[in-house]
Amino acid sequence: MEKQLWHELIEISGEENVRADERMSSHTTFRIGGSADLFIIPRKVTEIALLTEALRRYSMPYFILGNGSNLLVSDRGFRGAVIQIDRNLQNIETEGTAIRAEAGALLSQLALKAREASLTGLEFASGIPGTLGGACVMNAGAYGGEIGDVLKNVTILDENGEVRTISAQEMLPGYRCSRIQLEPWIVLGAELCLTPGDPAQIRARMDELREKRTTKQPLEYPSAGSTFKRPEGHFAGALIDEAGLRGFRIGGAQVSEKHCGFVVNRGGATAEDVLRLIRHVQNVVEQKSGIRLEPEIRMLGFDD
């Protein structure tokens, strides 16, 4: 790595916020992953443009990391820079029925702020462990709701280093996808448009969803949430169960016995264990049902 790049990054974000050879297992909810060559924690949104411009000049690949809740990192790590936004970029403001927040704001905190402001529409997000930025990228959702339902606009850093605000319609939100996945853009923040509601009813709905998560999801083990997208007209967990794969294990990775839609780390799982298990599940389910499951989790540092 170029010493000059190292010094430039420190000048932008501070010496304490630029690290070398950072273990990514400490930054994903799977608790899996080798080292990233560089790990940078910007102190404010404006630093992101400066950091990415410097990295591009030195041809250093980079990846924007939120809470690492939907990510599997290769055992070999990532030969590039990881920019973690959820540490400092969490500012949230409410005004009327609008909530404006930086990309690193946790969905759980957004749902709490909405409840405190007597705003309904974000209850579904109260138990999702990701950030607003990641939610915009994949149109995150649960229990019949998704971020695209309440999204008004998104502020992005485009491929030319320009900050732009695009409407929710321009985001082209679909099931676990958005235009952000197709463009070299970085989400900096977003504005949500909610509806006035009764605080007691909002709290009750959040409590109801928390109870569902606790009883039905394997929260006792590290995972990246739902491993597969829901095929149209079916449920991934049911297809996996019907294929006889409940509890199936490769190394430390296992199809959850509690909810077959989750692959969990039962202890010491490697990224290769998880990847082999995902492929095995895909192949067996396709053989049994004719349906090819598509992974929902993002992958970093893999050749393919």
N, C-alpha and C positions, 0 to 999 in steps of 0.2 A: 504494500500500500504506500502511496506517495505521502511523504512527510508533509508536503505542502498542503495536501488535501486535509490531513489530520489537523493541521494548525488552522486552516480555514473553518473547519467545522467547529472547533473549539471557540474560535472567535465569534461565531454566530450564536452558539447555544451554551457556551460555558464549559470549562474543563470537566466539571462534575457530571455533565450530561452527555459526554461522548465516551463510549467504551469500545474496547476491542475484544473479540472472541467471547461474546456473551452467549451463555447457554440459553437456548430458546425454550427448554423444558420448564424454565422458571416463569415463562411469559405466555403459556398456553394452558387452557383448562384441561387438556389431555395429559399435561405434565410429561410431554414427549418432545424431543427435538435436539439436534446438535447445535453447534455454535454458529452465530452470525458473525461475519468478519467485522462489522461495525454495528453498534447499537446506539441510537441517538434519541434523546428526549427533548424535543423543542419546548421552550418556555412559554411561547405565545404563537398564535396563528401565523403572524407575519414571518416567522422564522422558517416556515415550511417552504416557501418559495425560494428563499436564499439557500436552504440546505439542498433542495432538489436541483437547483441550478448548478451548485458546486459539484454535486455528485455526477451530473450529466457531463460536465466539462472534463471530468476524469474517467468517463465511461464506466462508472460504478453503478451496477444495478441497485435498485432500492425497492423496498416494500413498506407500505403503510400498515401499521399494526394498531388495532384497537385494544380490546380486552383479551384477544386470543381465544375467544370462546367458540369459534367455528373454524379452527385451523389445525392442520396436521403438518408439522415441520419434519423434513427428512432427518434421518439419523446422521447424515453427513453435514447437516446444517445448511446455511445459505451463504453463498459466495457473493456477498453484497452488503448493503446497509439496510437495517431495519429502523424505521422511524416510528417510535411509539407515541401515539397522540393522546392516550387516555389518562396519562399521569397529570398533565397540567391543563389541557384544553377542554375543560369541563364546565365552562360558564353557562348558566341557564337564566333566562329572563322571561317573565310572564307579563303580558299586557292585554287586558281584555280577554278575548278567547284565543289569543295567540301565545305560543311558546317559541322562543328563539333560543337556540343553543349551539355551542361549538361541537365539533364532530366527536370529541372525546367524551362527551357526557354519556353516562350510563343510562340505558333505557329504564332501569329500575328507579333511578333518581328523577328522570323525566316524568314517570308515572306518579311518583310521590308528589312532585311539584304540581302536577295537574290536579291531583286530589286536593292538595292544600288550597288551590285556587278554585275549587268546586267546578272543575272542568272534566267532562267525560269524553271517552274515545281512546284513551291510552291504557285502559285497564289490562288489556291483553298483553301488554309489554312489561307489566310489573315484575314478572318472573324471568324474563329473558336476560341472560347475563352479558349481552353485548353492548356496544356503543351505538350512538346515533349514526355516526359515519358508516359503520359496518351495516347497520340496518337499512340505510339508504342504498348501499351498494347491492344488497341481496333482497331488498324489499322484505325484510324479516317480518315474521308474524307468528301467531299462535292462537288457538281457540277461536278461529273464525275472524280474527282481525289481523291487519298487516299495516306496516308503516305508510304504505301508499294510500291508505284510506284517509289519513289525516295530514298528509304532506301537502304544504302549500308551495314551497320553493326550496331549492338547495343552492348553497354557495359553493362553487368549485374553483379549483386551480386547474386551468386547462394546459394543454400540451405546449403552449407558447409562454407559459408563466404568467398568464393573465387571470385575474380574479373575476369570475362571472357569476351571476345569479340566474338559474334556469328554473322554469316552472315545473310543477309536478308532472304535467302532461308531457313536457319535453324529456322527463326522466324515463318515460315508457315503462312504467312498473308492470311486471308480470309476476307469475308465481316464482318466488325466490330468485328473481332476476331484475335487472334494470339496465338502462343504457350505460351506466357507469362501468359495467363489466365489459363493455365493448369499446370504451374510449379511454385514452391515457389521462384520465382526470383524477383529481384527488378531492374528496369531500372535505370542506372546511367547516361547514355548519349547515343548519337548516331551520326553516320556520314551519311549525305545525299549526293547523287550524282545528280547534276543538269546539265542543258544545257545552254550554252551561248545564250542570247536573246537580243532583242532590248528593252532598258529601257522604251521607250514611249509605246510600245505595252504591256509590263508587267504592267505598271501603268494603262493603259486603261482597261486591263482585271480585275485588282484588283478593279478599280472603278466600273466596270460593275457588279461584284459580290457583292460589297458593296451595290449598289443600289437594287439588287435583294433581299438581306437579309432585307434591311430596309423596302421595300414595301411589302414583302411577309411573313415575320416572325414576331411574336409578341414580339419584343424586348422591348416593353414598360412595360412588366411584368416579374417578376422573373420566371425562368424556368431552366430546365437542357437540353435545346436543344430538338432535336427530341426524343420523348418518346419511340417510337417503331422502331424496325428494319424494313426495307423494305422487305415484302414478295416477293419471286421470282415471277416476272411477274405482280406485282401489286405495288401500292403505299399505304402506311399505311394511310396517310391523306385522300385519296379518299375513302378507305374502311370505315373509321370512319364517313366521311361525308355521304356516301350512307346509313349508318346504322342509320342516323338521330340523330347523337350525337354532331353535331356542337353546341358549347356553353353549352353543358351539364355540370352541376356543382354538386359537393358534397362538402359541407362546403366551404372553401376558395379555393378549387382546381377546375379548369375548363378546359374543352376541348376548346382550343383557337377558338374564332370565326374567327380569321384571317387566321389561318392555323391549320387544325384539327389534324395534326401530333404532335402538341405540347400540353402538359398539363402545365398550367400556375398557378402561385400563385396569385390570385386576391386580396390577402390581408388576412393575418392571417391564411393561410392554414397550416394544420398540415401534418406530414408525413402520418398519418393514412388516412386523406382526400385523399391524392394523391394515396396511395396504393389502397384504395377502388375504386377510380375512374379508375385506371388502370385495375383492375379486372373486373369492370363493362364494360368497353370498350372491353376488351378481350372477355367477354361472349357474349355481344350483337353482335359484329362483327362476331364471330364464328357462332352464330345462323343465321345471315343474309347471310353470304357468305361461311361458311364452313372453313374459314381460321382463325387460332389461331395466333394472333399477339404476338410477343416476345418482351419484354421490351429491350430497348437499354441502358437505364440508369443503373448504378450500385447502389446497395443498401447496407447500412452499419448499423449494430446494430439490425437487424430484426432476430427473432428466426428462420424463414423459408426462 
